[in-house]
Amino acid sequence: MSESSKSFSYKQITTAWCLYDWGSSAFSTTGEAAVLPVYFSLITANVLAPHVATAYWGYINAFSLLVAAMLAPVLGSLADHTGSKKKFLAIFAGIGVVATALMYTINTGDWILAMVLFFFGAVGMGGSYVFYDALLGHIAKEDEVDYISAKGYALGYVGGGLLLAVNIAMIWFLEANNLGYRLSLLSVAIWWAIFTVPLLRRVPEPPATRVGLEEGIPPLKASFQRLAQTFREIRKYRELFKFLIAFWLYNDGIGTIIKMATIYGAEIGIDTLDLIGALLMTQIVGIPFSLLFGKVSKRIGTKTAIIVGLAWYTLISIAGYFMSTGWHFWALAIAVGMVQGGTQALSRSLYSQMAPKARSAEFFGFYDISSKFAGIIGPLLFAVVSMLAGGSRLGIVSLIVFFGGGIYLLTRVDEEEGIRVAKIENARAEVVTA
């Protein structure tokens, strides 16, 4: 543990880590899921046909995720080698915060500026999560990884939901010159920045690791050498990479529902306050259910709990095809809230247990690639199907292929073997660095 963090208790450190979820989730809720997509569809892109605006939103989501995915493994390896996970987290969070603050300037017809700023905001948040997730295995006790991960998601729902409630009030009362929307986006930047500080102050920076590499190699060169070494040893981490493929599939469906739900609802004529209010309900429902998943996983197993959540998502995708009224959207938002945080939290915790700690940021770079490429293909498929069909109903139901495929591949993963291999690598790294 670093000198600056020795005065903080285990609870203070894990809570500070979770508070980053509390702060950054405001971008997920207000920026990616609720306010900005509606603002984009109805106001900033009002010069475009509705289904074209929906498609463009899908394209910019895909592109931002692609860029973040390309950066993730190299920067993750570099962070492991130099012991700078928190520094990289701060850089990416800073990019996201500044871009989001500048969204205050977006107004009627500014759809190109909106897409550019969203791109940098999404890259900032996605990049920061590589290093945020990588810290989990270093700070959480082995028997509490599921719970701490779930607690992070639960606090994310609370933090994101609280600010979203304030944002809804802003939109309701401050209509002139779209001030409510614009102040809502500015508030996300402030919220995100404030709740990044506890992590930077309290969470210890894991030590640099140079296992298997010569001394004196330039950091960037070393990061590529580490990546090459990992690919040479890929058979050693067979179960982990099988999990990554499964995660790549099912997270594609989850991410697409999160990012495209409100703009899909706006397209089929559901009222703006129904759209945003229902997303707030998702946050509220997600708080207890995220923690519940963390507890239930101890009884039925982490992998089984994830599969239950994915089966529920399959039903949601089918029901989304038939959605036509406001209360339908509310019902589906509640259904999503029941499984969204839990499936993602348990996926993160299971992966953290199968990833060797000495290469945590590098391996979470691969996790981020899997997550981001999932986010690329889902919105892209949604956009292409919407354009071809002249509407988005077939786009939403097409997501069942990701959930079904993810469930099948997840059943092929031997998580106990993956955890065993990680423990062996952890012990090896401790001997080398001792």
C-alpha positions as CSV (number, residue, x, y, z in Angstrom):
1,M,0.0,0.0,0.0
2,S,1.3,3.4,-0.9
3,E,2.5,5.8,1.9
4,S,-0.3,8.3,1.1
5,S,-3.0,5.6,1.6
6,K,-1.7,3.9,4.8
7,S,-3.9,6.1,7.0
8,F,-7.1,4.9,5.4
9,S,-9.0,1.8,6.5
10,Y,-10.2,-1.0,4.2
11,K,-13.7,0.3,4.3
12,Q,-12.6,3.9,3.5
13,I,-10.6,2.6,0.5
14,T,-13.3,0.4,-0.9
15,T,-15.9,3.1,-0.4
16,A,-13.7,5.7,-2.2
17,W,-13.3,3.2,-5.1
18,C,-17.1,2.8,-5.2
19,L,-17.7,6.5,-5.2
20,Y,-16.1,6.8,-8.7
21,D,-19.0,4.7,-9.9
22,W,-21.3,7.1,-8.0
23,G,-19.8,10.1,-9.9
24,S,-19.1,8.7,-13.4
25,S,-22.5,7.0,-13.6
26,A,-24.0,10.5,-14.0
27,F,-22.5,10.4,-17.5
28,S,-24.0,7.0,-18.2
29,T,-27.5,8.0,-17.0
30,T,-27.8,11.6,-18.1
31,G,-25.3,11.6,-20.9
32,E,-25.5,8.2,-22.6
33,A,-29.0,6.9,-21.6
34,A,-31.5,9.5,-20.6
35,V,-31.1,13.3,-21.3
36,L,-28.6,13.7,-24.1
37,P,-30.1,11.1,-26.5
38,V,-33.5,12.7,-26.1
39,Y,-32.0,16.2,-26.4
40,F,-30.1,15.1,-29.5
41,S,-33.1,13.5,-31.2
42,L,-35.7,16.2,-30.5
43,I,-33.6,19.4,-30.5
44,T,-30.0,19.3,-31.6
45,A,-30.7,17.0,-34.5
46,N,-34.2,18.2,-35.3
47,V,-33.2,19.0,-38.8
48,L,-32.7,15.3,-39.5
49,A,-35.4,12.6,-40.0
50,P,-36.1,10.8,-36.7
51,H,-34.7,7.4,-37.8
52,V,-31.6,9.1,-39.3
53,A,-30.9,10.8,-36.0
54,T,-31.3,7.4,-34.3
55,A,-28.9,5.9,-36.7
56,Y,-26.3,8.7,-36.3
57,W,-26.5,8.2,-32.5
58,G,-25.7,4.6,-33.0
59,Y,-22.8,5.4,-35.3
60,I,-21.2,7.8,-32.9
61,N,-21.6,5.4,-30.0
62,A,-19.9,2.7,-32.1
63,F,-17.0,5.0,-33.1
64,S,-16.3,6.3,-29.6
65,L,-16.2,2.7,-28.3
66,L,-13.8,1.7,-31.1
67,V,-11.3,4.4,-30.3
68,A,-11.4,3.6,-26.5
69,A,-11.0,-0.1,-27.3
70,M,-7.9,0.5,-29.4
71,L,-6.2,2.4,-26.7
72,A,-7.1,0.1,-23.8
73,P,-4.7,-2.8,-23.9
74,V,-1.6,-0.8,-24.6
75,L,-2.3,1.8,-22.0
76,G,-3.3,-0.9,-19.5
77,S,0.0,-2.7,-20.0
78,L,1.8,0.7,-19.7
79,A,0.0,1.4,-16.4
80,D,1.0,-2.0,-15.0
81,H,4.6,-1.5,-16.0
82,T,4.9,2.0,-14.6
83,G,2.6,1.8,-11.6
84,S,0.3,4.6,-12.8
85,K,-3.2,3.2,-13.0
86,K,-4.5,6.2,-11.0
87,K,-2.7,8.7,-13.2
88,F,-4.2,7.3,-16.4
89,L,-7.6,7.2,-14.7
90,A,-7.3,10.9,-13.8
91,I,-6.3,11.8,-17.4
92,F,-9.2,10.0,-19.0
93,A,-11.7,11.2,-16.4
94,G,-10.4,14.7,-17.1
95,I,-11.0,14.4,-20.8
96,G,-14.6,13.2,-20.1
97,V,-15.3,15.9,-17.6
98,V,-14.1,18.8,-19.9
99,A,-16.1,17.4,-22.9
100,T,-19.2,17.0,-20.8
101,A,-18.9,20.5,-19.4
102,L,-18.7,21.9,-22.9
103,M,-22.0,20.3,-23.8
104,Y,-23.6,23.3,-22.0
105,T,-23.0,25.1,-25.3
106,I,-25.0,22.7,-27.4
107,N,-28.3,24.1,-28.7
108,T,-30.9,23.7,-31.5
109,G,-29.3,22.3,-34.7
110,D,-25.9,21.7,-33.2
111,W,-25.9,18.0,-33.9
112,I,-22.4,17.8,-35.2
113,L,-21.0,19.5,-32.1
114,A,-23.1,17.3,-29.9
115,M,-21.6,14.2,-31.6
116,V,-18.0,15.5,-31.2
117,L,-18.4,16.3,-27.5
118,F,-20.2,13.1,-26.8
119,F,-17.3,11.2,-28.5
120,F,-14.7,12.7,-26.2
121,G,-17.0,12.2,-23.2
122,A,-17.5,8.6,-24.0
123,V,-13.8,7.9,-24.7
124,G,-13.0,9.6,-21.4
125,M,-15.4,7.5,-19.4
126,G,-14.6,4.3,-21.2
127,G,-10.9,4.8,-20.9
128,S,-11.0,5.6,-17.2
129,Y,-12.9,2.4,-16.5
130,V,-10.0,0.3,-17.7
131,F,-8.0,1.5,-14.7
132,Y,-10.9,1.8,-12.3
133,D,-11.9,-1.9,-12.9
134,A,-8.2,-2.9,-12.7
135,L,-8.0,-1.6,-9.1
136,L,-10.8,-3.9,-7.9
137,G,-8.7,-7.0,-7.5
138,H,-6.1,-5.0,-5.6
139,I,-8.4,-3.5,-3.0
140,A,-11.1,-6.1,-2.3
141,K,-10.7,-9.1,-0.1
142,E,-11.0,-12.4,-2.0
143,D,-14.3,-13.4,-0.5
144,E,-15.8,-9.9,-1.0
145,V,-14.9,-9.2,-4.6
146,D,-18.5,-9.9,-5.8
147,Y,-20.0,-7.7,-3.1
148,I,-17.6,-4.8,-3.6
149,S,-18.2,-4.8,-7.3
150,A,-21.9,-5.0,-6.8
151,K,-21.7,-2.2,-4.2
152,G,-19.9,0.0,-6.8
153,Y,-22.8,-0.6,-9.3
154,A,-25.4,0.1,-6.5
155,L,-23.7,3.4,-5.6
156,G,-23.5,4.2,-9.3
157,Y,-27.3,3.8,-9.5
158,V,-27.8,6.0,-6.4
159,G,-25.4,8.7,-7.6
160,G,-26.6,8.7,-11.2
161,G,-30.2,8.4,-10.1
162,L,-30.0,11.4,-7.7
163,L,-28.5,13.7,-10.3
164,L,-30.9,12.5,-12.9
165,A,-33.8,13.4,-10.6
166,V,-32.4,16.9,-10.3
167,N,-31.9,17.0,-14.1
168,I,-35.5,16.1,-14.7
169,A,-36.6,19.0,-12.5
170,M,-34.3,21.3,-14.4
171,I,-35.8,20.2,-17.7
172,W,-39.3,20.7,-16.4
173,F,-38.8,24.2,-14.9
174,L,-36.1,25.7,-17.1
175,E,-37.5,25.5,-20.7
176,A,-36.3,28.8,-22.1
177,N,-33.4,28.4,-24.6
178,N,-33.2,24.7,-23.6
179,L,-31.5,25.8,-20.4
180,G,-32.7,22.8,-18.4
181,Y,-31.1,20.3,-20.8
182,R,-27.9,22.3,-21.0
183,L,-27.5,22.8,-17.2
184,S,-28.2,19.1,-16.8
185,L,-25.2,18.2,-18.9
186,L,-23.0,20.8,-17.1
187,S,-24.0,19.3,-13.8
188,V,-22.8,15.9,-14.9
189,A,-19.3,17.2,-15.4
190,I,-19.3,18.8,-11.9
191,W,-20.7,15.7,-10.3
192,W,-18.2,13.4,-12.1
193,A,-15.2,15.6,-11.1
194,I,-16.2,15.9,-7.4
195,F,-16.6,12.2,-6.8
196,T,-13.4,11.3,-8.6
197,V,-11.4,13.0,-5.8
198,P,-11.9,10.3,-3.1
199,L,-10.5,7.6,-5.3
200,L,-7.4,9.7,-6.2
201,R,-6.8,10.5,-2.5
202,R,-7.6,7.2,-0.7
203,V,-7.1,4.3,-3.1
204,P,-3.5,3.0,-3.0
205,E,-1.6,2.7,-6.3
206,P,-0.6,-0.9,-6.9
207,P,3.2,-1.3,-7.4
208,A,4.7,-1.4,-10.9
209,T,5.3,-4.9,-12.2
210,R,7.9,-5.9,-14.6
211,V,7.6,-9.7,-14.4
212,G,9.3,-11.5,-17.3
213,L,10.9,-8.3,-18.7
214,E,14.4,-6.9,-18.7
215,E,15.3,-3.9,-16.6
216,G,15.8,-0.5,-18.3
217,I,13.3,-1.1,-21.2
218,P,11.5,2.1,-22.2
219,P,7.9,2.0,-20.7
220,L,6.1,2.1,-24.1
221,K,8.3,-0.6,-25.6
222,A,7.8,-2.7,-22.5
223,S,4.1,-2.4,-22.7
224,F,4.1,-3.8,-26.3
225,Q,6.5,-6.6,-25.1
226,R,4.1,-7.4,-22.3
227,L,1.2,-7.7,-24.7
228,A,3.3,-10.0,-27.0
229,Q,4.1,-12.1,-24.0
230,T,0.5,-12.4,-23.0
231,F,-0.5,-13.5,-26.5
232,R,2.3,-16.1,-26.5
233,E,0.9,-17.4,-23.2
234,I,-2.7,-17.2,-24.2
235,R,-3.3,-20.9,-23.8
236,K,-2.4,-20.6,-20.1
237,Y,-5.4,-18.2,-19.7
238,R,-7.8,-20.2,-21.8
239,E,-10.8,-20.0,-19.4
240,L,-10.3,-16.3,-19.0
241,F,-10.3,-15.7,-22.7
242,K,-13.3,-18.0,-23.2
243,F,-15.1,-15.8,-20.7
244,L,-14.1,-12.7,-22.6
245,I,-15.7,-14.0,-25.8
246,A,-18.9,-14.8,-23.9
247,F,-18.8,-11.4,-22.3
248,W,-18.2,-9.8,-25.7
249,L,-21.5,-11.3,-26.9
250,Y,-23.8,-10.7,-24.1
251,N,-22.5,-7.3,-23.1
252,D,-23.2,-6.3,-26.7
253,G,-26.9,-6.7,-26.0
254,I,-26.7,-5.0,-22.6
255,G,-24.8,-2.0,-23.8
256,T,-27.1,-1.5,-26.8
257,I,-30.2,-1.5,-24.6
258,I,-28.6,1.1,-22.3
259,K,-27.5,3.4,-25.1
260,M,-30.4,3.1,-27.6
261,A,-33.5,2.7,-25.4
262,T,-34.5,6.3,-25.0
263,I,-33.8,7.4,-28.5
264,Y,-35.8,4.3,-29.7
265,G,-38.6,5.4,-27.4
266,A,-38.5,9.0,-28.7
267,E,-38.7,7.7,-32.3
268,I,-41.9,5.7,-31.6
269,G,-43.5,8.7,-30.0
270,I,-43.2,8.1,-26.2
271,D,-43.3,11.4,-24.2
272,T,-40.0,12.9,-23.1
273,L,-40.7,12.9,-19.4
274,D,-41.9,9.3,-19.6
275,L,-38.5,8.4,-21.2
276,I,-36.4,10.2,-18.7
277,G,-38.6,9.3,-15.7
278,A,-38.5,5.6,-16.6
279,L,-34.7,5.7,-16.8
280,L,-34.7,7.2,-13.3
281,M,-36.8,4.3,-12.2
282,T,-34.2,2.0,-13.6
283,Q,-31.7,3.6,-11.4
284,I,-33.9,3.2,-8.3
285,V,-34.7,-0.4,-9.0
286,G,-31.1,-1.2,-9.7
287,I,-29.9,-0.2,-6.3
288,P,-31.3,-3.1,-4.3
289,F,-31.1,-5.6,-7.1
290,S,-27.4,-4.9,-7.7
291,L,-26.7,-5.7,-4.0
292,L,-29.1,-8.7,-4.2
293,F,-27.1,-10.2,-7.1
294,G,-23.9,-9.8,-5.1
295,K,-25.5,-11.8,-2.2
296,V,-27.3,-14.4,-4.4
297,S,-24.0,-15.2,-6.2
298,K,-22.6,-16.7,-3.0
299,R,-25.5,-19.3,-3.0
300,I,-25.9,-20.2,-6.7
301,G,-22.5,-19.2,-8.0
302,T,-21.4,-16.1,-9.9
303,K,-21.7,-17.7,-13.4
304,T,-25.2,-19.0,-12.8
305,A,-26.4,-15.7,-11.5
306,I,-25.1,-14.0,-14.6
307,I,-26.9,-16.5,-16.8
308,V,-30.2,-15.9,-15.0
309,G,-29.8,-12.2,-15.7
310,L,-29.1,-12.8,-19.4
311,A,-32.2,-15.0,-19.8
312,W,-34.2,-12.1,-18.3
313,Y,-32.6,-9.7,-20.8
314,T,-33.7,-12.0,-23.7
315,L,-37.4,-11.6,-22.6
316,I,-36.9,-7.8,-22.4
317,S,-35.7,-7.6,-26.0
318,I,-38.7,-9.6,-27.2
319,A,-41.1,-7.4,-25.2
320,G,-39.4,-4.3,-26.6
321,Y,-40.6,-5.1,-30.1
322,F,-44.2,-4.7,-29.0
323,M,-43.7,-1.5,-27.0
324,S,-46.0,1.3,-28.0
325,T,-47.1,3.4,-24.9
326,G,-45.5,5.2,-22.0
327,W,-46.4,2.5,-19.4
328,H,-44.8,-0.1,-21.6
329,F,-41.5,1.8,-21.5
330,W,-41.8,2.2,-17.7
331,A,-42.4,-1.6,-17.3
332,L,-39.4,-2.5,-19.4
333,A,-37.2,0.1,-17.6
334,I,-38.1,-1.6,-14.3
335,A,-37.3,-5.0,-15.8
336,V,-33.9,-3.7,-17.0
337,G,-33.2,-2.3,-13.5
338,M,-33.6,-5.7,-12.0
339,V,-30.7,-7.2,-13.9
340,Q,-28.5,-4.5,-15.4
341,G,-26.2,-3.7,-12.5
342,G,-26.1,-7.3,-11.2
343,T,-25.0,-8.9,-14.4
344,Q,-22.4,-6.3,-15.1
345,A,-21.1,-6.2,-11.5
346,L,-20.7,-10.0,-11.4
347,S,-19.1,-10.1,-14.8
348,R,-16.5,-7.6,-13.5
349,S,-15.8,-9.5,-10.3
350,L,-15.6,-12.9,-11.9
351,Y,-13.1,-11.5,-14.5
352,S,-11.1,-9.8,-11.7
353,Q,-10.7,-13.2,-10.0
354,M,-9.4,-14.9,-13.2
355,A,-7.0,-12.0,-14.1
356,P,-3.5,-12.1,-12.6
357,K,-3.0,-9.1,-10.3
358,A,0.5,-8.3,-11.7
359,R,-1.2,-7.6,-15.1
360,S,-4.5,-6.3,-13.9
361,A,-4.7,-3.1,-16.0
362,E,-3.4,-5.0,-19.1
363,F,-6.0,-7.7,-18.7
364,F,-8.7,-5.2,-18.0
365,G,-7.6,-3.5,-21.2
366,F,-8.6,-6.8,-22.9
367,Y,-11.8,-6.7,-20.9
368,D,-12.4,-3.2,-22.1
369,I,-11.7,-4.2,-25.7
370,S,-14.3,-6.9,-25.3
371,S,-16.8,-4.5,-23.7
372,K,-16.1,-1.8,-26.3
373,F,-16.3,-4.0,-29.3
374,A,-19.5,-5.3,-27.9
375,G,-20.7,-1.8,-27.7
376,I,-19.7,-1.2,-31.3
377,I,-21.5,-4.1,-33.0
378,G,-24.7,-3.7,-31.0
379,P,-25.5,-0.1,-31.8
380,L,-24.1,-0.6,-35.3
381,L,-26.5,-3.5,-35.9
382,F,-29.3,-1.5,-34.4
383,A,-28.6,1.4,-36.6
384,V,-28.2,-0.6,-39.8
385,V,-31.4,-2.6,-39.2
386,S,-33.3,0.6,-38.4
387,M,-32.1,2.2,-41.6
388,L,-33.0,-0.8,-43.7
389,A,-36.4,-1.3,-42.0
390,G,-37.3,2.4,-41.9
391,G,-37.9,2.0,-38.1
392,S,-36.2,0.5,-35.0
393,R,-38.5,-2.3,-33.8
394,L,-36.6,-5.0,-35.6
395,G,-33.4,-3.5,-34.2
396,I,-34.4,-4.0,-30.6
397,V,-35.6,-7.6,-31.1
398,S,-32.4,-8.5,-33.0
399,L,-30.4,-8.2,-29.7
400,I,-31.6,-11.7,-28.6
401,V,-28.8,-13.3,-30.6
402,F,-26.2,-11.7,-28.3
403,F,-27.9,-12.9,-25.1
404,G,-28.5,-16.4,-26.4
405,G,-25.0,-16.7,-27.8
406,G,-23.5,-15.3,-24.6
407,I,-25.4,-17.8,-22.4
408,Y,-24.2,-20.7,-24.5
409,L,-20.5,-19.7,-24.4
410,L,-20.7,-18.8,-20.7
411,T,-21.8,-22.4,-19.9
412,R,-18.5,-23.5,-21.5
413,V,-16.3,-21.5,-19.1
414,D,-14.6,-23.4,-16.2
415,E,-14.3,-20.4,-13.8
416,E,-12.7,-22.5,-11.1
417,E,-9.8,-23.4,-13.4
418,G,-9.4,-19.8,-14.5
419,I,-9.2,-18.6,-10.8
420,R,-6.7,-21.4,-10.1
421,V,-4.4,-20.2,-12.9
422,A,-4.6,-16.6,-11.7
423,K,-3.6,-17.6,-8.2
424,I,-0.5,-19.4,-9.5
425,E,0.5,-16.3,-11.5
426,N,-0.1,-14.1,-8.4
427,A,2.2,-16.3,-6.3
428,R,4.8,-16.2,-9.0
429,A,4.7,-12.4,-9.3
430,E,5.0,-12.1,-5.5
431,V,8.2,-14.2,-5.5
432,V,9.7,-12.2,-8.3
433,T,9.0,-8.8,-6.8
434,A,9.8,-9.7,-3.2
